[in-house]
Amino acid sequence: MSKRILLAAPRGYCAGVDRAVITVEKALELYGAPVYVRKQIVHNKHVVATLEARGAIFVDQTDEVPEGKIVVFSAHGVSPAVHAEAADRNLKTIDATCPLVTKVHHEAKRFAAEELEILFIGHEGHEEVEGTMGEAVGKVKLVDGLDSARTVQPTPGKKLAWLSQTTLSVDEALQSVAILKERFPDIQDPPSDDICYATTNRQEAIKVIAPQADLVIVVGSTNSSNSVRLVEVAKEYGTPQAYLIDYAAEAKEEWLTGVETIGVTSGASVPEILVDDLLKWLAERGFADVETVTAAQESLLFALPPELRKDIKAAAQA
């Protein structure tokens, strides 16, 4: 039996996650601990634990940050109400919202200003969804899944537009859009696709791997929307079993029974060290032959938040 691994590329950190994590690291270097972070900076247990060890304090709500302190807003974005809360508490804010999420916020504001009702495709309770819907309070209806797309009832007489969360399953988002367009032929599209490039690329890689794999292991956290989607996509595209793990130690020997080909990938908020640990664990069990399956090349980089860049520059000149 020839044991092999099909390793997805791209995988792991996207530009928005990289920027957010570096933002917290640089803030700790520049201002010293503690630096407060509203919500998890990105949805990954290992990243959060590592930053906590360096002096980051993660809070759920803005009112948990002592007055006058520094707070970093996570990559998933926040609503204008949260910015207002921070201003009321005299907090110094560093906004690490992914620029691709900010783009969706701008689209929501523009559609709302044009008096359109927005049908927003996303998952209820996700921080990105709450932040985007907060940009157009009372002018957004959530479409969570295909059943919701079939049943959502817009306000009678309102012109409509649709937007989507950036980390959805590409296929499911397109299906939701198709249903909405069939029901509401005049619904307006966003100026460009909202699903982020990294989400799309990681899903495309696993679509190639899944039909060839007896097992797919995705490294990522359960609260990471894009990581969860990778498991779903792997199953939809033909792998008999797919699992989501945070760490190699969570992988189970019994998964490997009768398995020849394993697909490995990771969500967009996962550092490469965690994938390396899994590859070592698998190599110890006879899966040392690793073949990379490349779906796209990624070269996008985002500049750090302007408020942090300004302070880094001032510190350098001091």
Rosetta blueprint (number, residue, H / E / L):
1 M L
2 S L
3 K L
4 R E
5 I E
6 L E
7 L E
8 A E
9 A E
10 P L
11 R L
12 G L
13 Y L
14 C L
15 A H
16 G H
17 V H
18 D H
19 R H
20 A H
21 V H
22 I H
23 T H
24 V H
25 E H
26 K H
27 A H
28 L H
29 E H
30 L H
31 Y H
32 G L
33 A L
34 P L
35 V E
36 Y E
37 V E
38 R E
39 K L
40 Q L
41 I L
42 V L
43 H L
44 N L
45 K H
46 H H
47 V H
48 V H
49 A H
50 T H
51 L H
52 E H
53 A H
54 R L
55 G L
56 A E
57 I E
58 F E
59 V E
60 D L
61 Q L
62 T H
63 D H
64 E H
65 V L
66 P L
67 E L
68 G L
69 K L
70 I E
71 V E
72 V E
73 F E
74 S L
75 A L
76 H L
77 G L
78 V L
79 S L
80 P H
81 A H
82 V H
83 H H
84 A H
85 E H
86 A H
87 A H
88 D H
89 R L
90 N L
91 L L
92 K E
93 T E
94 I E
95 D E
96 A L
97 T L
98 C L
99 P H
100 L H
101 V H
102 T H
103 K H
104 V H
105 H H
106 H H
107 E H
108 A H
109 K H
110 R H
111 F H
112 A H
113 A H
114 E L
115 E L
116 L L
117 E E
118 I E
119 L E
120 F E
121 I E
122 G L
123 H L
124 E L
125 G L
126 H L
127 E H
128 E H
129 V H
130 E H
131 G H
132 T H
133 M H
134 G H
135 E H
136 A H
137 V L
138 G L
139 K L
140 V E
141 K E
142 L E
143 V E
144 D L
145 G L
146 L H
147 D H
148 S H
149 A H
150 R H
151 T H
152 V L
153 Q L
154 P L
155 T L
156 P L
157 G L
158 K L
159 K L
160 L E
161 A E
162 W E
163 L E
164 S E
165 Q L
166 T L
167 T L
168 L L
169 S L
170 V H
171 D H
172 E H
173 A H
174 L H
175 Q H
176 S H
177 V H
178 A H
179 I H
180 L H
181 K H
182 E H
183 R H
184 F L
185 P L
186 D L
187 I L
188 Q E
189 D L
190 P L
191 P L
192 S L
193 D L
194 D L
195 I L
196 C L
197 Y H
198 A H
199 T H
200 T H
201 N H
202 R H
203 Q H
204 E H
205 A H
206 I H
207 K H
208 V H
209 I H
210 A H
211 P H
212 Q H
213 A L
214 D L
215 L E
216 V E
217 I E
218 V E
219 V E
220 G L
221 S L
222 T L
223 N L
224 S L
225 S H
226 N H
227 S H
228 V H
229 R H
230 L H
231 V H
232 E H
233 V H
234 A H
235 K H
236 E H
237 Y L
238 G L
239 T L
240 P L
241 Q L
242 A E
243 Y E
244 L E
245 I E
246 D L
247 Y L
248 A H
249 A H
250 E H
251 A L
252 K L
253 E H
254 E H
255 W H
256 L H
257 T L
258 G L
259 V L
260 E L
261 T E
262 I E
263 G E
264 V E
265 T E
266 S E
267 G L
268 A L
269 S L
270 V L
271 P L
272 E H
273 I H
274 L H
275 V H
276 D H
277 D H
278 L H
279 L H
280 K H
281 W H
282 L H
283 A H
284 E L
285 R L
286 G L
287 F L
288 A L
289 D E
290 V E
291 E E
292 T E
293 V E
294 T E
295 A L
296 A L
297 Q L
298 E L
299 S L
300 L L
301 L L
302 F L
303 A L
304 L L
305 P L
306 P H
307 E H
308 L H
309 R H
310 K H
311 D H
312 I H
313 K H
314 A H
315 A H
316 A H
317 Q H
318 A L
